[in-house]
């Protein structure tokens, strides 16, 4: 699943708030979070406490340790190319890209969509 949220400034406070807001409704499924070593993740301990998830950091210059994240960044760039003026993006623009990405079949998921795979498991857990 791809969750996107625009932050006004790339600060630790803004990123913490965005991460918690996006993941709080899914916290029962969130076990770990892995990020790079950017200063915007300085409040990682607060995020860990809020979501009751372990927070890990990839080694510097080791993008392969966050392979899914790097692949997702590439997919997001199809909607918002490098150099895009993010100040002009609306919440609607971001929601549209997120919806399209989560409903896009993936070879890695046997051509199912991320949304179908993610919520199918949840639905089964709720019905048993």
N, C-alpha and C positions, 0 to 999 in steps of 0.2 A: 504494500500500500504506500502510496505517495501522499504525504500531507504537506501542504504548503501554506505559508502565512507571510504576508509582507510585514516587515518591521520598519519603523520610521528611521531608526538609527541602529547600527550594528554594535550595540552595547551588550554587555553581559546581562543587564537587567531586562532589556527588551527581548533578547533571545530566550532567557529563562522563562519569561512570561509567555512567549509564543509557544515554546516547547510544551510547557505545562498545560496551556489552554488546548493545544491540539491533542495531546496524549492523555489528558485526564479522563475523558470518557472511555478510553481504551486501556486504562491502567491495569486491568486484570490480565491483559494479554502482553503488556510491556514488561519484559524481564531484564533486558539490557539495552543500553544506548552506547554507541561507539562514535566518537567524534574525532576531529583533528585537534591540533593543539592551539587553535586560535583563542585569542583573548576573550572572544564573545562567549566562550564556554567556562569562564571563570566561576560562575555560580553553579557548577556541576553538582556540588554537594546538596544544594537546595533542591535541585531537580531530582536527585536521587531520593531525598526524603519525601518530597511531594508525590512522586510516582511509585515509590517503593521498588525501584529498579536499580541495578548496578550500572555505573557509568564508567566506561573505559575510554582510554585515549590511544589512538593509533601512534605508532612510532613516527617520528618526523621523516618526511619524504618516502613514506610507505603506503601509497595510495591503494595498493592491493589488499591491505588490511581492512579497507572499507569499500570492497568491490561493488556491492549493491548500491551504495551511496554514489560512487563515481559513475556507475551506469545510469542511475536515475538523474544525476546532474546533466548528463548528455541528453537524456530524453527531455528534460525540462528546457534545455537550451534550444530545442526545436520550436518551442513556443516563445521563449524569451532569449534571443541570441545574445552572445557576448556583446557588451557595449550598449545594451538596451537601457533606456532611461526608465528606471524603476519608479521614479517619482510620478510618472504618468500612468502607471499600472493601477487599475481599479481592483477592488475585491472581486468583482465579477470576472475580470480577466483571469485572475488567479484561480478562482473557483472553476471556471471553464477548463483551464489547462489541467487542473487536478482531476476533474471528472473524466476528461478524455484519457488521461494517463491511466487512471484506475479502471477504466472500462476497455482498455486496449489489450487484446489477446497477446500473450507472451509465449514464445516457444518454450522457455524455461519452465512454464507452468502447464505444459501440454496444451498450449493454445487456449487456456482458460484465462480469464481476466483476474488481475490482482484482487479486485473487489469481490468477485465470486469466490475465489479461494479463501480469502480472509473471513468473509462473513458466513460462508458455508460451514466452516468449523464452529463458529460461534452459534449458529442456528442449531446444529446437531447437539452441541453442549446444552442448549436451552431446552431442547425437546426430550432429552433422555432423562 
